[in-house]
């Protein structure tokens, strides 16, 4: 029984490693990450002034907004999305491990006669 659990844990570790390091897996995650990042960045966010600002202040705010949306936000969103996708893959592997563990436990309890 212990050997079965060790094998299942090893299988889980391999699956996580392959998800994070194999070239096809990385390409899939990267392409999905870029697609989600583009979708997020295409959304238009608006802000409203409580009081109507003067022209100079509005221009400065628009410059800051444009710089943030074009230079700062894309790499930050990309990193967040990448981390989220990697964690989703790990959770899928963990669910797979739990399913196999429960199957192993259920089959082993059927094999052992009750006392």
ABEGO torsion letter per residue (X at the ends): XAAAAAAAAAAAAAAAAAAAABAAAAAAAAAAAAAAAAAAAABBBBBBBABBBBAAAAAAAAAAAAAAAAAAAAAAAAAAAAAAAAAAAAAAAAAAAAAAAAAAAAAAAAABBBX
